Amino acid sequence: MTEGETHGVLIYLARGAATVRASGKTIGQCEAGTYLGEMTVL
């Protein structure tokens, strides 16, 4: 996913990790078991 883009999907991170960045700065970390994307998909 890229900042500023619209996605109509919800992604479940089953394993591994993902770094969350905004404006080039790291603002968080997502671990296995978390969701990424648009929660209104549900």
PyMOL Python script that loads the backbone (N, CA, C, O; Angstrom):
from pymol import cmd

cmd.read_pdbstr("""\
ATOM      1  N   MET A   1       0.841  -1.158   0.000  1.00  0.00           N
ATOM      2  CA  MET A   1       0.000   0.000   0.000  1.00  0.00           C
ATOM      3  C   MET A   1       0.893   1.229   0.000  1.00  0.00           C
ATOM      4  O   MET A   1       1.997   1.214   0.544  1.00  0.00           O
ATOM      5  N   THR A   2       0.402   2.281  -0.611  1.00  0.00           N
ATOM      6  CA  THR A   2       1.156   3.524  -0.689  1.00  0.00           C
ATOM      7  C   THR A   2       0.306   4.661  -0.125  1.00  0.00           C
ATOM      8  O   THR A   2      -0.888   4.758  -0.407  1.00  0.00           O
ATOM      9  N   GLU A   3       0.927   5.500   0.659  1.00  0.00           N
ATOM     10  CA  GLU A   3       0.241   6.643   1.266  1.00  0.00           C
ATOM     11  C   GLU A   3      -0.466   7.464   0.198  1.00  0.00           C
ATOM     12  O   GLU A   3       0.110   7.779  -0.844  1.00  0.00           O
ATOM     13  N   GLY A   4      -1.722   7.807   0.471  1.00  0.00           N
ATOM     14  CA  GLY A   4      -2.491   8.653  -0.427  1.00  0.00           C
ATOM     15  C   GLY A   4      -3.301   7.903  -1.468  1.00  0.00           C
ATOM     16  O   GLY A   4      -4.175   8.491  -2.105  1.00  0.00           O
ATOM     17  N   GLU A   5      -3.033   6.623  -1.654  1.00  0.00           N
ATOM     18  CA  GLU A   5      -3.800   5.824  -2.606  1.00  0.00           C
ATOM     19  C   GLU A   5      -5.029   5.240  -1.919  1.00  0.00           C
ATOM     20  O   GLU A   5      -5.000   4.938  -0.726  1.00  0.00           O
ATOM     21  N   THR A   6      -6.102   5.085  -2.677  1.00  0.00           N
ATOM     22  CA  THR A   6      -7.323   4.496  -2.160  1.00  0.00           C
ATOM     23  C   THR A   6      -7.366   3.023  -2.548  1.00  0.00           C
ATOM     24  O   THR A   6      -7.136   2.666  -3.703  1.00  0.00           O
ATOM     25  N   HIS A   7      -7.663   2.174  -1.566  1.00  0.00           N
ATOM     26  CA  HIS A   7      -7.786   0.737  -1.800  1.00  0.00           C
ATOM     27  C   HIS A   7      -9.124   0.276  -1.265  1.00  0.00           C
ATOM     28  O   HIS A   7      -9.531   0.682  -0.177  1.00  0.00           O
ATOM     29  N   GLY A   8      -9.805  -0.555  -2.007  1.00  0.00           N
ATOM     30  CA  GLY A   8     -11.083  -1.090  -1.553  1.00  0.00           C
ATOM     31  C   GLY A   8     -10.933  -2.484  -0.988  1.00  0.00           C
ATOM     32  O   GLY A   8     -11.842  -3.306  -1.091  1.00  0.00           O
ATOM     33  N   VAL A   9      -9.784  -2.749  -0.393  1.00  0.00           N
ATOM     34  CA  VAL A   9      -9.532  -4.082   0.139  1.00  0.00           C
ATOM     35  C   VAL A   9      -9.110  -4.000   1.598  1.00  0.00           C
ATOM     36  O   VAL A   9      -8.665  -2.965   2.093  1.00  0.00           O
ATOM     37  N   LEU A  10      -9.267  -5.122   2.253  1.00  0.00           N
ATOM     38  CA  LEU A  10      -8.802  -5.271   3.627  1.00  0.00           C
ATOM     39  C   LEU A  10      -7.800  -6.420   3.613  1.00  0.00           C
ATOM     40  O   LEU A  10      -8.115  -7.506   3.128  1.00  0.00           O
ATOM     41  N   ILE A  11      -6.611  -6.197   4.133  1.00  0.00           N
ATOM     42  CA  ILE A  11      -5.557  -7.202   4.120  1.00  0.00           C
ATOM     43  C   ILE A  11      -5.323  -7.693   5.541  1.00  0.00           C
ATOM     44  O   ILE A  11      -5.205  -6.900   6.475  1.00  0.00           O
ATOM     45  N   TYR A  12      -5.257  -9.012   5.689  1.00  0.00           N
ATOM     46  CA  TYR A  12      -4.932  -9.624   6.967  1.00  0.00           C
ATOM     47  C   TYR A  12      -3.479 -10.072   6.907  1.00  0.00           C
ATOM     48  O   TYR A  12      -3.102 -10.855   6.035  1.00  0.00           O
ATOM     49  N   LEU A  13      -2.679  -9.585   7.818  1.00  0.00           N
ATOM     50  CA  LEU A  13      -1.262  -9.935   7.872  1.00  0.00           C
ATOM     51  C   LEU A  13      -1.129 -11.202   8.715  1.00  0.00           C
ATOM     52  O   LEU A  13      -1.098 -11.147   9.945  1.00  0.00           O
ATOM     53  N   ALA A  14      -1.051 -12.346   8.030  1.00  0.00           N
ATOM     54  CA  ALA A  14      -1.047 -13.641   8.724  1.00  0.00           C
ATOM     55  C   ALA A  14       0.292 -13.953   9.383  1.00  0.00           C
ATOM     56  O   ALA A  14       0.331 -14.573  10.446  1.00  0.00           O
ATOM     57  N   ARG A  15       1.385 -13.531   8.763  1.00  0.00           N
ATOM     58  CA  ARG A  15       2.698 -13.771   9.357  1.00  0.00           C
ATOM     59  C   ARG A  15       3.650 -12.677   8.902  1.00  0.00           C
ATOM     60  O   ARG A  15       3.403 -12.001   7.903  1.00  0.00           O
ATOM     61  N   GLY A  16       4.721 -12.512   9.629  1.00  0.00           N
ATOM     62  CA  GLY A  16       5.686 -11.467   9.313  1.00  0.00           C
ATOM     63  C   GLY A  16       5.317 -10.149   9.969  1.00  0.00           C
ATOM     64  O   GLY A  16       4.615 -10.113  10.980  1.00  0.00           O
ATOM     65  N   ALA A  17       5.801  -9.073   9.379  1.00  0.00           N
ATOM     66  CA  ALA A  17       5.559  -7.737   9.923  1.00  0.00           C
ATOM     67  C   ALA A  17       5.590  -6.722   8.792  1.00  0.00           C
ATOM     68  O   ALA A  17       6.126  -6.987   7.716  1.00  0.00           O
ATOM     69  N   ALA A  18       5.011  -5.564   9.049  1.00  0.00           N
ATOM     70  CA  ALA A  18       5.006  -4.477   8.071  1.00  0.00           C
ATOM     71  C   ALA A  18       5.305  -3.172   8.800  1.00  0.00           C
ATOM     72  O   ALA A  18       4.811  -2.940   9.903  1.00  0.00           O
ATOM     73  N   THR A  19       6.103  -2.336   8.187  1.00  0.00           N
ATOM     74  CA  THR A  19       6.419  -1.029   8.740  1.00  0.00           C
ATOM     75  C   THR A  19       5.436  -0.012   8.177  1.00  0.00           C
ATOM     76  O   THR A  19       5.159  -0.005   6.978  1.00  0.00           O
ATOM     77  N   VAL A  20       4.910   0.846   9.045  1.00  0.00           N
ATOM     78  CA  VAL A  20       3.964   1.886   8.634  1.00  0.00           C
ATOM     79  C   VAL A  20       4.714   3.204   8.566  1.00  0.00           C
ATOM     80  O   VAL A  20       5.320   3.632   9.548  1.00  0.00           O
ATOM     81  N   ARG A  21       4.673   3.847   7.403  1.00  0.00           N
ATOM     82  CA  ARG A  21       5.369   5.126   7.217  1.00  0.00           C
ATOM     83  C   ARG A  21       4.403   6.172   6.675  1.00  0.00           C
ATOM     84  O   ARG A  21       3.511   5.864   5.884  1.00  0.00           O
ATOM     85  N   ALA A  22       4.594   7.396   7.109  1.00  0.00           N
ATOM     86  CA  ALA A  22       3.830   8.540   6.612  1.00  0.00           C
ATOM     87  C   ALA A  22       4.799   9.691   6.413  1.00  0.00           C
ATOM     88  O   ALA A  22       5.594  10.010   7.297  1.00  0.00           O
ATOM     89  N   SER A  23       4.726  10.296   5.272  1.00  0.00           N
ATOM     90  CA  SER A  23       5.612  11.411   4.931  1.00  0.00           C
ATOM     91  C   SER A  23       7.079  11.033   5.120  1.00  0.00           C
ATOM     92  O   SER A  23       7.889  11.856   5.547  1.00  0.00           O
ATOM     93  N   GLY A  24       7.415   9.781   4.799  1.00  0.00           N
ATOM     94  CA  GLY A  24       8.796   9.320   4.883  1.00  0.00           C
ATOM     95  C   GLY A  24       9.289   8.948   6.265  1.00  0.00           C
ATOM     96  O   GLY A  24      10.442   8.549   6.426  1.00  0.00           O
ATOM     97  N   LYS A  25       8.423   9.075   7.274  1.00  0.00           N
ATOM     98  CA  LYS A  25       8.820   8.753   8.650  1.00  0.00           C
ATOM     99  C   LYS A  25       8.110   7.491   9.121  1.00  0.00           C
ATOM    100  O   LYS A  25       6.927   7.295   8.841  1.00  0.00           O
ATOM    101  N   THR A  26       8.828   6.645   9.829  1.00  0.00           N
ATOM    102  CA  THR A  26       8.226   5.453  10.408  1.00  0.00           C
ATOM    103  C   THR A  26       7.351   5.859  11.580  1.00  0.00           C
ATOM    104  O   THR A  26       7.806   6.522  12.511  1.00  0.00           O
ATOM    105  N   ILE A  27       6.065   5.447  11.522  1.00  0.00           N
ATOM    106  CA  ILE A  27       5.132   5.824  12.588  1.00  0.00           C
ATOM    107  C   ILE A  27       4.555   4.616  13.314  1.00  0.00           C
ATOM    108  O   ILE A  27       3.840   4.764  14.305  1.00  0.00           O
ATOM    109  N   GLY A  28       4.867   3.418  12.821  1.00  0.00           N
ATOM    110  CA  GLY A  28       4.339   2.238  13.495  1.00  0.00           C
ATOM    111  C   GLY A  28       4.823   0.952  12.868  1.00  0.00           C
ATOM    112  O   GLY A  28       5.540   0.944  11.867  1.00  0.00           O
ATOM    113  N   GLN A  29       4.406  -0.141  13.493  1.00  0.00           N
ATOM    114  CA  GLN A  29       4.768  -1.473  13.039  1.00  0.00           C
ATOM    115  C   GLN A  29       3.532  -2.346  13.181  1.00  0.00           C
ATOM    116  O   GLN A  29       2.873  -2.317  14.220  1.00  0.00           O
ATOM    117  N   CYS A  30       3.210  -3.114  12.163  1.00  0.00           N
ATOM    118  CA  CYS A  30       2.103  -4.064  12.222  1.00  0.00           C
ATOM    119  C   CYS A  30       2.683  -5.464  12.297  1.00  0.00           C
ATOM    120  O   CYS A  30       3.541  -5.836  11.496  1.00  0.00           O
ATOM    121  N   GLU A  31       2.218  -6.225  13.247  1.00  0.00           N
ATOM    122  CA  GLU A  31       2.693  -7.591  13.448  1.00  0.00           C
ATOM    123  C   GLU A  31       1.658  -8.570  12.902  1.00  0.00           C
ATOM    124  O   GLU A  31       0.539  -8.183  12.565  1.00  0.00           O
ATOM    125  N   ALA A  32       2.039  -9.823  12.820  1.00  0.00           N
ATOM    126  CA  ALA A  32       1.117 -10.871  12.376  1.00  0.00           C
ATOM    127  C   ALA A  32      -0.161 -10.823  13.197  1.00  0.00           C
ATOM    128  O   ALA A  32      -0.122 -10.611  14.408  1.00  0.00           O
ATOM    129  N   GLY A  33      -1.294 -11.023  12.532  1.00  0.00           N
ATOM    130  CA  GLY A  33      -2.589 -11.003  13.207  1.00  0.00           C
ATOM    131  C   GLY A  33      -3.301  -9.670  13.126  1.00  0.00           C
ATOM    132  O   GLY A  33      -4.373  -9.512  13.710  1.00  0.00           O
ATOM    133  N   THR A  34      -2.731  -8.702  12.413  1.00  0.00           N
ATOM    134  CA  THR A  34      -3.378  -7.402  12.292  1.00  0.00           C
ATOM    135  C   THR A  34      -3.956  -7.210  10.888  1.00  0.00           C
ATOM    136  O   THR A  34      -3.615  -7.936   9.954  1.00  0.00           O
ATOM    137  N   TYR A  35      -4.829  -6.226  10.764  1.00  0.00           N
ATOM    138  CA  TYR A  35      -5.460  -5.905   9.492  1.00  0.00           C
ATOM    139  C   TYR A  35      -4.886  -4.604   8.957  1.00  0.00           C
ATOM    140  O   TYR A  35      -4.558  -3.696   9.721  1.00  0.00           O
ATOM    141  N   LEU A  36      -4.770  -4.525   7.644  1.00  0.00           N
ATOM    142  CA  LEU A  36      -4.307  -3.315   6.962  1.00  0.00           C
ATOM    143  C   LEU A  36      -5.346  -2.961   5.904  1.00  0.00           C
ATOM    144  O   LEU A  36      -5.869  -3.844   5.223  1.00  0.00           O
ATOM    145  N   GLY A  37      -5.635  -1.708   5.769  1.00  0.00           N
ATOM    146  CA  GLY A  37      -6.541  -1.294   4.710  1.00  0.00           C
ATOM    147  C   GLY A  37      -7.795  -0.621   5.242  1.00  0.00           C
ATOM    148  O   GLY A  37      -7.832  -0.109   6.361  1.00  0.00           O
ATOM    149  N   GLU A  38      -8.794  -0.638   4.419  1.00  0.00           N
ATOM    150  CA  GLU A  38     -10.036   0.080   4.683  1.00  0.00           C
ATOM    151  C   GLU A  38     -10.999  -0.784   5.498  1.00  0.00           C
ATOM    152  O   GLU A  38     -11.531  -1.775   4.998  1.00  0.00           O
ATOM    153  N   MET A  39     -11.213  -0.408   6.729  1.00  0.00           N
ATOM    154  CA  MET A  39     -12.095  -1.201   7.603  1.00  0.00           C
ATOM    155  C   MET A  39     -13.551  -1.142   7.173  1.00  0.00           C
ATOM    156  O   MET A  39     -14.330  -2.005   7.579  1.00  0.00           O
ATOM    157  N   THR A  40     -13.956  -0.160   6.369  1.00  0.00           N
ATOM    158  CA  THR A  40     -15.358  -0.091   5.938  1.00  0.00           C
ATOM    159  C   THR A  40     -15.680  -1.186   4.925  1.00  0.00           C
ATOM    160  O   THR A  40     -16.844  -1.353   4.562  1.00  0.00           O
ATOM    161  N   VAL A  41     -14.677  -1.939   4.457  1.00  0.00           N
ATOM    162  CA  VAL A  41     -14.932  -3.075   3.566  1.00  0.00           C
ATOM    163  C   VAL A  41     -15.809  -4.095   4.270  1.00  0.00           C
ATOM    164  O   VAL A  41     -16.633  -4.761   3.642  1.00  0.00           O
ATOM    165  N   LEU A  42     -15.624  -4.212   5.585  1.00  0.00           N
ATOM    166  CA  LEU A  42     -16.416  -5.179   6.347  1.00  0.00           C
ATOM    167  C   LEU A  42     -17.858  -4.747   6.414  1.00  0.00           C
ATOM    168  O   LEU A  42     -18.682  -5.436   7.016  1.00  0.00           O
TER     169      LEU A  42
END
""", "prot")
cmd.dss("prot")
cmd.show_as("cartoon", "prot")
cmd.util.cbc("prot")
cmd.orient("prot")
